[in-house]
Amino acid sequence: MVKNEKVKIYLAKSEEQALANYNNMIINAENMGLQKLVDWATTVSEEEEFVRVNIT
């Protein structure tokens, strides 16, 4: 999905259209569960940081 949407951004005929295409890409990603991915990555990152700090 991102690959196709990025092409639409790059090939937009104006900056305004590129921005609109970018916003549509973000909306589509959010509808597909982007926030779940962000939450998961944040949790993993925090756990790894906790382990790193407490081991060294």
C-alpha positions as CSV (number, residue, x, y, z in Angstrom):
1,M,0.0,0.0,0.0
2,V,2.7,2.5,1.0
3,K,4.6,1.9,-2.3
4,N,1.6,2.8,-4.4
5,E,0.6,5.7,-2.3
6,K,4.2,7.1,-2.3
7,V,4.1,7.0,-6.1
8,K,0.9,9.1,-6.1
9,I,2.7,11.7,-3.9
10,Y,5.8,11.8,-6.1
11,L,3.8,12.2,-9.3
12,A,1.3,14.8,-8.0
13,K,1.0,17.8,-10.3
14,S,1.2,20.3,-7.5
15,E,2.3,20.6,-3.9
16,E,-1.3,20.8,-2.8
17,Q,-2.1,17.5,-4.6
18,A,1.0,15.9,-3.1
19,L,-0.1,17.0,0.4
20,A,-3.7,15.7,-0.3
21,N,-2.2,12.3,-1.4
22,Y,0.0,12.1,1.6
23,N,-3.0,12.8,3.9
24,N,-5.0,10.1,2.2
25,M,-2.1,7.7,2.7
26,I,-2.1,8.4,6.4
27,I,-5.8,8.1,6.7
28,N,-5.7,4.7,4.9
29,A,-2.9,3.5,7.1
30,E,-4.8,4.5,10.2
31,N,-7.9,2.7,8.9
32,M,-5.7,-0.4,8.4
33,G,-4.5,-0.4,12.0
34,L,-1.5,1.9,12.1
35,Q,-2.1,2.9,15.7
36,K,-1.8,-0.7,16.8
37,L,1.6,-1.0,15.1
38,V,2.8,2.3,16.7
39,D,1.6,1.1,20.1
40,W,3.3,-2.3,19.7
41,A,6.6,-0.6,18.5
42,T,6.5,1.8,21.5
43,T,6.0,-1.1,23.9
44,V,8.9,-3.1,22.4
45,S,11.2,-0.1,22.4
46,E,10.4,0.7,26.1
47,E,11.0,-2.9,27.1
48,E,14.3,-3.0,25.3
49,E,15.4,0.3,26.9
50,F,14.4,-1.0,30.3
51,V,16.5,-4.1,29.8
52,R,19.4,-2.1,28.5
53,V,19.4,0.3,31.4
54,N,19.0,-2.4,34.0
55,I,21.7,-4.7,32.6
56,T,24.5,-2.2,32.2
